[in-house]
Amino acid sequence: MMRLLKSTLFVGFVFGAFAFTPVASKSVVGVYGVCDDNPSQVRLELKSDNTFEYIDNSVTPKLNVSGNWELTNEHVVLLSSQQGAIFHRKWKISEDWEVAKARKGMTFYTLRRQGE
């Protein structure tokens, strides 16, 4: 009987320790980019009002595109009304919201969340 009581208390303690642990709620909103010393300075800023700003200095002419974005599954789709702007419109976001990846043809981009 004492063994059952100790086991029950132990299970209750373990459950109680983890039941009220705060859950980190992250969001896709933020700034993703390459490291500061990279001359391409590719940067994607996803704002909380579902607008974005995308800068890519690795192409000619340099790109500075803005518009709206939407989240579908783990992909962020960039919607812009700027005519003739060719850029990575579909970004796959990692499960931990820390990495954004895109592919257009044979060009692959990986951007990491910048410090907040």
C-alpha positions in Angstrom: 0.0 0.0 0.0 2.8 2.4 0.9 4.5 1.6 -2.5 1.3 2.5 -4.4 1.0 5.8 -2.5 4.7 6.7 -3.2 4.2 5.8 -6.9 1.1 7.9 -7.2 2.8 10.9 -5.5 5.8 10.6 -7.8 3.6 10.5 -10.9 1.6 13.4 -9.6 4.8 15.4 -9.0 6.2 14.7 -12.4 2.9 15.6 -14.1 2.7 18.8 -12.0 6.2 19.8 -12.9 5.5 19.7 -16.6 1.8 20.5 -16.8 2.3 24.2 -16.1 5.5 24.8 -18.1 5.0 27.9 -20.3 4.8 27.1 -24.0 6.9 29.3 -26.2 4.6 30.9 -28.7 6.6 32.1 -31.7 5.3 33.6 -34.8 6.5 33.8 -38.4 6.6 37.6 -38.0 10.1 38.9 -37.9 13.2 39.7 -39.9 15.0 36.9 -41.8 18.3 37.5 -43.5 21.9 36.5 -44.2 24.8 37.3 -41.9 25.8 41.0 -41.7 29.1 40.6 -43.5 27.5 38.9 -46.6 27.5 41.5 -49.4 24.2 40.2 -50.9 22.3 41.6 -47.9 19.2 39.5 -48.7 16.6 40.4 -46.1 12.9 39.4 -45.7 10.8 41.3 -43.1 7.4 39.8 -42.4 5.3 42.4 -40.5 2.4 41.7 -38.1 0.0 43.5 -40.4 0.7 40.9 -43.1 2.9 43.1 -45.2 6.4 42.4 -46.1 9.6 44.0 -47.4 12.1 42.0 -49.4 15.5 43.2 -50.3 18.0 41.3 -52.5 21.3 43.0 -53.5 22.7 39.9 -55.0 20.9 40.4 -58.3 21.0 43.1 -61.0 19.1 45.3 -60.8 18.9 45.2 -57.0 15.5 44.3 -55.6 13.4 46.1 -53.1 9.9 44.7 -53.2 7.0 45.1 -50.8 3.4 43.8 -50.6 1.3 41.4 -48.6 2.1 37.9 -47.4 -0.1 35.0 -46.4 0.7 31.8 -44.5 -0.4 28.5 -45.9 0.7 25.4 -43.9 4.4 26.0 -43.4 4.9 28.2 -46.5 4.8 32.0 -46.6 3.6 33.3 -50.0 4.6 36.8 -50.9 2.1 38.8 -52.9 3.3 41.9 -54.7 1.7 44.2 -57.2 5.1 45.4 -58.6 5.2 44.6 -62.3 8.2 42.8 -63.6 9.8 42.0 -60.2 11.1 38.5 -60.3 11.9 37.2 -56.8 11.4 34.3 -54.5 7.7 34.3 -53.7 7.3 31.1 -51.8 9.2 30.5 -48.6 9.2 27.4 -46.5 9.4 28.2 -42.8 11.0 25.7 -40.4 9.0 24.3 -37.5 10.8 26.4 -35.0 10.2 29.6 -37.0 14.0 30.2 -37.2 14.8 29.5 -40.9 13.1 30.5 -44.2 14.1 28.7 -47.3 13.2 29.4 -51.0 14.1 27.9 -54.3 13.6 29.5 -57.8 15.0 27.4 -60.5 18.5 26.5 -59.5 18.8 29.3 -57.0 18.4 28.3 -53.4 18.2 30.8 -50.5 18.4 30.1 -46.8 17.6 33.0 -44.4 17.9 32.9 -40.6 15.8 34.8 -38.1 17.7 37.9 -37.1 18.1 38.8 -33.4 15.3 40.7 -31.8 
